[in-house]
């Protein structure tokens, strides 16, 4: 039986028109820097809502009236205050955009829900795992559901149906126990119409508790162009980055990809001094004609922005300071999910 749905590539996708975010709340992991995190989310909300619809999940513990008075969202913002969640990283438990495949080759955008288990049972996830189903009900969207455990940040796909992914995460037995490589590939090819598998096998960066999500190290900017987190001899993860670059060059030779490196900054925690945070510039968000780029208040921000501006020459680029997000080991792409609504 042929696959019924295809995972929608993020780049060159003109159907996405909304961004989903989940607001930080006082009893969450953001307690130590809640004010800074809320400022970052406010900046994201303003930037996204200037041109796109935004769906804000507001934790039931937050008083919605007070929140509306404080942030005064635009008319393009839909606030949902009735869905509980554990973490704010909606990239990994939110709905994925897929295209239905018909005999007439017409594509219809739909949502797909996978299972989420807190990045391999590291963190509580029961509420997170229910978010996509509850959101579909709230917005009257049909939902395709899979029993496979999968996070959105683990996937990069182009229009040739090539999946770029990291084995250390996607094949980790803490997600889907006892599956072989061929069994993983069979499921992904059937569920998401993946035709080719471009596997990396590199260790996660320091502070990355996702076991090595692809969105922290390498992303498609077009079907044949990949940007990646490049080596930095002063960075403690330099050996990992050298291995990443070597493996990407091998894949680029197979798939005729162009590669462009992005600087890898050293950013240390303000909450726990000397703790290195997983700061990378590959954690950008693409929504239709706009690329939202993370910045961290360091010298390499402008270098990375100019590189992304050159590779995304047909897009509008918007920089957002995501320094606060790093304290919980994520960044802009991790905190968002682009949707077709």
C-alpha positions as CSV (number, residue, x, y, z in Angstrom):
1,X,0.0,0.0,0.0
2,X,1.5,3.4,-1.0
3,X,1.8,6.2,1.6
4,X,-1.2,8.4,2.0
5,X,0.6,11.5,3.4
6,X,3.8,13.4,2.9
7,X,5.6,15.4,5.5
8,X,5.6,19.0,4.2
9,X,9.1,20.6,3.9
10,X,9.5,23.8,5.8
11,X,11.4,25.7,3.0
12,X,9.5,27.0,0.0
13,X,6.2,26.1,1.6
14,X,3.6,28.8,0.7
15,X,0.7,27.2,2.6
16,X,1.8,27.9,6.1
17,X,0.1,30.9,7.5
18,X,0.3,30.6,11.3
19,X,2.7,30.0,14.2
20,X,2.0,28.0,17.3
21,X,3.7,28.9,20.7
22,X,3.1,27.8,24.3
23,X,3.6,30.6,26.8
24,X,5.9,30.1,29.8
25,X,4.2,29.9,33.2
26,X,5.4,30.3,36.8
27,X,5.4,26.7,37.9
28,X,7.2,25.4,34.8
29,X,10.9,25.0,34.2
30,X,11.1,28.7,33.5
31,X,10.9,29.7,37.1
32,X,14.6,30.7,37.3
33,X,14.3,33.2,34.4
34,X,10.6,33.6,33.9
35,X,10.7,37.4,33.3
36,X,13.4,37.0,30.6
37,X,11.6,34.1,29.0
38,X,8.3,36.1,28.9
39,X,10.1,39.0,27.2
40,X,11.5,36.6,24.6
41,X,8.0,35.2,23.9
42,X,6.6,38.7,23.8
43,X,9.1,39.6,21.1
44,X,8.3,36.4,19.2
45,X,4.6,37.2,19.4
46,X,5.1,40.7,18.1
47,X,7.3,39.6,15.3
48,X,5.1,36.7,14.1
49,X,1.8,38.5,14.4
50,X,3.0,41.4,12.2
51,X,2.4,39.2,9.1
52,X,1.0,35.9,10.2
53,X,-1.6,34.4,12.5
54,X,-0.4,33.2,15.9
55,X,-1.9,30.6,18.1
56,X,-0.9,31.1,21.7
57,X,-1.4,28.3,24.2
58,X,-1.8,30.0,27.5
59,X,-1.5,27.6,30.5
60,X,-4.7,27.3,32.5
61,X,-2.8,28.6,35.6
62,X,-2.3,32.0,33.8
63,X,-5.1,34.6,34.2
64,X,-6.1,35.3,30.6
65,X,-7.6,38.7,31.4
66,X,-4.4,39.9,33.0
67,X,-2.3,38.5,30.2
68,X,-4.4,40.2,27.5
69,X,-4.1,43.5,29.3
70,X,-0.4,43.2,29.6
71,X,0.5,42.0,26.1
72,X,-2.4,43.5,24.0
73,X,-2.1,41.0,21.2
74,X,-3.1,41.9,17.6
75,X,-6.3,40.7,16.0
76,X,-4.2,38.0,14.2
77,X,-3.6,36.3,17.6
78,X,-5.7,33.4,18.8
79,X,-5.4,32.7,22.5
80,X,-6.3,29.3,23.9
81,X,-6.4,29.1,27.7
82,X,-8.0,25.6,28.2
83,X,-5.2,23.2,27.1
84,X,-2.7,22.0,29.7
85,X,0.9,21.4,28.8
86,X,4.1,20.4,30.6
87,X,6.8,22.1,28.5
88,X,6.7,25.0,26.1
89,X,8.7,23.3,23.3
90,X,5.8,22.9,20.9
91,X,8.1,21.9,18.0
92,X,8.3,18.4,19.5
93,X,4.8,17.7,20.5
94,X,2.7,20.0,18.3
95,X,1.0,19.0,15.0
96,X,3.1,18.3,11.9
97,X,2.0,19.7,8.6
98,X,1.5,16.8,6.1
99,X,0.0,16.7,2.6
100,X,-2.5,14.1,1.6
101,X,-1.6,12.2,-1.5
102,X,-4.4,11.7,-4.0
103,X,-4.7,9.8,-7.2
104,X,-5.0,13.2,-9.0
105,X,-1.8,14.3,-7.3
106,X,-3.5,17.2,-5.7
107,X,-2.2,18.1,-2.2
108,X,-4.3,19.0,0.8
109,X,-2.7,20.2,4.0
110,X,-3.5,18.3,7.1
111,X,-2.2,17.7,10.6
112,X,-0.5,14.6,11.9
113,X,0.0,13.7,15.5
114,X,2.8,11.4,16.7
115,X,3.4,10.2,20.3
116,X,5.6,12.3,22.6
117,X,7.3,10.8,25.7
118,X,9.4,13.7,27.0
119,X,12.5,13.1,24.8
120,X,12.8,9.5,25.9
121,X,11.1,9.6,29.3
122,X,13.5,12.3,30.6
123,X,10.7,14.7,31.6
124,X,6.9,14.6,32.4
125,X,5.0,14.6,29.1
126,X,1.4,13.4,29.7
127,X,-0.1,16.8,29.1
128,X,2.2,17.6,26.2
129,X,1.3,14.4,24.5
130,X,-2.4,15.4,24.5
131,X,-1.9,19.0,23.2
132,X,-2.2,18.2,19.5
133,X,-5.4,16.2,19.9
134,X,-6.9,19.0,22.1
135,X,-5.8,21.7,19.7
136,X,-7.4,19.9,16.7
137,X,-10.7,19.7,18.6
138,X,-10.4,23.4,19.6
139,X,-9.8,24.5,16.0
140,X,-12.0,21.8,14.4
141,X,-9.2,20.2,12.5
142,X,-9.1,16.6,11.3
143,X,-6.1,14.8,12.7
144,X,-4.1,11.8,11.5
145,X,-2.6,9.9,14.4
146,X,0.4,7.6,14.5
147,X,1.6,5.4,17.4
148,X,5.2,6.1,16.5
149,X,7.1,8.2,19.1
150,X,8.6,11.2,17.2
151,X,9.6,14.8,17.8
152,X,9.3,17.5,15.2
153,X,12.8,18.8,15.9
154,X,14.2,15.5,14.8
155,X,13.1,15.8,11.2
156,X,14.4,17.7,8.1
157,X,13.0,16.8,4.7
158,X,13.2,18.3,1.2
159,X,10.9,18.1,-1.8
160,X,12.7,15.0,-3.1
161,X,11.5,13.2,0.0
162,X,15.0,12.9,1.5
163,X,15.0,12.8,5.3
164,X,18.0,14.3,7.0
165,X,18.1,13.1,10.6
166,X,20.4,12.0,13.4
167,X,20.5,8.4,14.4
168,X,21.5,9.2,18.0
169,X,18.0,10.7,18.4
170,X,15.6,9.2,16.0
171,X,16.8,5.6,16.5
172,X,17.2,6.0,20.3
173,X,15.5,3.0,22.0
174,X,14.0,5.3,24.6
175,X,11.6,6.4,21.9
176,X,10.6,3.2,20.1
177,X,12.0,0.2,21.7
178,X,13.4,-2.8,19.9
179,X,13.0,-1.4,16.4
180,X,15.7,-2.1,13.8
181,X,17.0,0.5,11.4
182,X,15.1,-1.0,8.6
183,X,11.9,-1.0,10.7
184,X,12.3,2.7,11.5
185,X,12.8,3.4,7.8
186,X,9.8,1.3,6.8
187,X,7.5,3.2,9.3
188,X,8.8,6.6,8.2
189,X,8.5,5.8,4.5
190,X,4.9,4.6,5.0
191,X,3.8,7.3,7.4
192,X,5.5,10.4,6.0
193,X,6.4,9.3,2.4
194,X,10.1,9.3,3.0
195,X,12.0,7.9,0.0
196,X,15.6,8.4,0.9
197,X,17.4,8.4,4.3
198,X,20.4,10.7,4.8
199,X,21.5,9.6,8.2
200,X,23.9,11.4,10.5
201,X,25.4,9.7,13.5
202,X,26.8,12.4,15.7
203,X,26.7,13.1,19.4
204,X,24.4,15.8,20.8
205,X,25.9,19.2,21.6
206,X,26.7,20.0,25.2
207,X,23.4,20.8,27.0
208,X,21.2,19.3,24.3
209,X,18.9,16.9,26.1
210,X,17.1,15.8,23.0
211,X,19.8,13.2,22.1
212,X,20.8,15.3,19.1
213,X,17.8,16.9,17.2
214,X,18.7,17.8,13.7
215,X,17.4,21.3,14.1
216,X,20.3,22.1,16.3
217,X,22.9,21.1,13.8
218,X,21.8,21.0,10.1
219,X,18.8,22.4,8.1
220,X,17.6,22.5,4.5
221,X,17.4,26.0,3.1
222,X,16.4,24.6,-0.3
223,X,16.1,21.2,-1.8
224,X,19.9,21.0,-2.5
225,X,21.4,23.3,0.1
226,X,22.1,22.6,3.7
227,X,23.3,25.0,6.4
228,X,25.0,23.5,9.4
229,X,26.7,24.3,12.7
230,X,30.4,24.5,11.8
231,X,33.5,23.6,13.7
232,X,34.9,26.2,16.2
233,X,38.4,25.4,17.6
234,X,37.6,27.3,20.8
235,X,34.4,25.4,21.4
236,X,34.3,22.3,23.7
237,X,32.2,20.5,21.1
238,X,34.7,21.1,18.3
239,X,35.4,17.4,17.7
240,X,31.7,16.7,17.4
241,X,31.3,19.5,14.9
242,X,34.3,18.3,12.9
243,X,32.6,14.9,12.7
244,X,29.3,16.5,11.7
245,X,31.0,18.4,8.9
246,X,32.7,15.3,7.7
247,X,29.5,13.3,7.6
248,X,27.6,16.1,5.9
249,X,30.3,16.4,3.2
250,X,29.9,12.7,2.5
251,X,26.1,13.0,2.2
252,X,26.5,16.1,0.0
253,X,28.6,14.0,-2.4
254,X,25.8,11.5,-2.6
255,X,22.9,14.0,-3.0
256,X,24.7,16.8,-4.8
257,X,24.0,19.3,-1.9
258,X,25.7,22.6,-1.4
259,X,26.8,23.1,2.2
260,X,27.2,26.4,4.1
261,X,28.6,26.6,7.6
262,X,27.2,28.8,10.3
263,X,29.3,30.1,13.3
264,X,29.1,28.2,16.6
265,X,29.1,30.6,19.5
266,X,30.0,29.8,23.1
267,X,27.2,31.0,25.3
268,X,27.2,30.3,29.0
269,X,24.3,30.2,31.4
270,X,23.5,33.3,33.5
271,X,21.7,31.1,36.0
272,X,24.4,28.4,36.5
273,X,27.8,30.0,35.7
274,X,30.3,28.1,33.6
275,X,27.5,25.9,32.2
276,X,27.7,25.8,28.4
277,X,24.4,26.2,26.6
278,X,23.6,24.6,23.1
279,X,23.5,27.9,21.1
280,X,23.3,27.4,17.3
281,X,22.0,29.5,14.5
282,X,20.4,26.5,12.6
283,X,17.4,26.9,15.0
284,X,15.7,29.3,12.7
285,X,12.0,29.3,11.8
286,X,10.6,29.5,8.2
287,X,7.1,30.7,7.7
288,X,6.1,31.2,4.1
289,X,8.2,34.2,2.9
290,X,9.9,35.0,6.2
291,X,12.8,33.5,8.1
292,X,13.0,34.3,11.8
293,X,16.6,34.0,13.0
294,X,17.8,33.4,16.6
295,X,20.3,35.8,18.1
296,X,22.0,35.5,21.5
297,X,23.6,38.9,22.1
298,X,27.1,37.8,21.0
299,X,29.5,39.0,18.2
300,X,28.7,36.1,15.9
301,X,25.0,37.1,15.7
302,X,25.5,39.5,12.8
303,X,27.9,37.0,11.0
304,X,25.2,34.3,11.2
305,X,22.4,36.7,10.1
306,X,24.4,37.8,7.0
307,X,25.1,34.2,6.0
308,X,21.4,33.3,6.4
309,X,20.5,36.5,4.5
310,X,22.7,35.3,1.6
311,X,21.3,31.8,1.5
312,X,17.7,32.9,1.9
313,X,18.0,35.7,-0.7
314,X,14.3,35.6,-1.6
315,X,13.0,35.8,2.0
316,X,12.5,38.5,4.5
317,X,14.7,37.9,7.5
318,X,13.8,38.9,11.1
319,X,16.2,38.6,14.0
320,X,14.9,37.7,17.5
321,X,17.0,37.7,20.6
322,X,16.5,34.1,22.0
323,X,19.2,34.2,24.7
324,X,16.6,33.5,27.4
325,X,15.5,30.3,25.6
326,X,18.9,28.8,25.8
327,X,18.6,28.5,29.6
328,X,16.2,25.6,29.0
329,X,18.4,24.2,26.2
330,X,16.3,25.3,23.3
331,X,15.9,28.2,20.9
332,X,13.5,29.7,18.3
333,X,12.7,26.7,16.2
334,X,12.2,24.5,19.3
335,X,9.7,27.0,20.8
336,X,7.5,27.2,17.7
337,X,5.6,25.2,15.1
338,X,4.6,26.6,11.7
339,X,1.1,25.5,10.7
340,X,-1.5,25.7,8.0
341,X,-4.8,26.6,9.6
